[in-house]
Amino acid sequence: MSREPIAAAAVVGGAASVQVGAAIGATIFPLVGTGGVVALRQAFAAVALLAVARPRRRDLTWRSVRPALLLGLVLVSMNLALYGAVERIGLGLAVTLEFLGPLALALAGSRRRLDLLCAAMAGLGVVLLTGSVPGIDPVGVLLALVAAASWAAYIVLSRRAGRTLPGVQGTALASLLAAVVTSPLLVVAIVGLAPDELLHVAVIGLATGILSSAIPYSIDLLVLRRMPQQLFSVLQSVQPAAAALAGLVVLGQALAAWQLVGLGLISLGNVIAVSRRTGAAGAPAPAPPRRPIADT
């Protein structure tokens, strides 16, 4: 029996894990705010990833660590922007707009007609997502677009960190830096919480870190040894749909009909763009690393 269907199911499961973790984290916005949720997630994710990666001191030179440090700063901007967007416009819409980052990276510099069509599809999808519902929060949309740009930067820097450090050491060190940078937000968030609230926040933070980082990263490491990178890239298109479903089930956030059409257009644009680039190059395209939220 082929292992590819099992690997594909694992990728879809990883996407669901990311978005469920993001939705669970959003439930404690009233207690610790978006900054507190980001700080909690980064702290637990750093502990889990460092335990798996176990960076070796002899590998840690300035040249090898620099991409990971830059990646850590990008993690901070990406997650703060995304959680801010989730608070204002909901999980499904925020993650779909954030998905424009890797899609733009896939289309960058191309003048092929089909790629231009993919860009037009994505543009129409954005119009339907943001313009079909009156009263949408423009700040939330802007934050989601900042997260999209950060996700694109994350992909580039992850590749560089992967070349300079073995395994997931680069991601682990990036998560550690992100945890340190956001630690003041964590202190501010938990000061004044009652003991029962503190316990609740810690449990939710742990669940968010494990579901949004530790589990999907482990899945990715195993799957990419057995699955073509092109197929992995295409399967990332389930992220917006997984976010919309998690937002509906966990948070009660529903997208309007035209917004669902926009979500579909953006996801379809990514499938076509990734497949087209692979076919044109004659070799599998590099898979965009999963962003850590909503990596979600």
Secondary structure, 3 states (H helix, E strand, C coil): CCCHHHHHHHHHHHHHHHHHHHHHHHCCHHHHHHHHHHHHHHHHHHHHHHHHHCCCHHHCCHHHHHHHHHHHHHHHHHHHHHHHHHHHHCHHHHHHHHCHHHHHHHHCCCCCHHHHHHHHHHHHHHHHHHHCCCCCCHHHHHHHHHHHHHHHHHHHHHHHHHHHCCCCHHHHHHHHHHHHHHHHHHHHHHCCCCHHHHHHHHHHHHHHHHHHHHHHHHHHHHHCCCCCHHHHHHHCCHHHHHHHHHHHHHHCCCCCHHHHHHHHHHHHHHHHHHHHHHHHHCCCCCCCCCCCCCCC
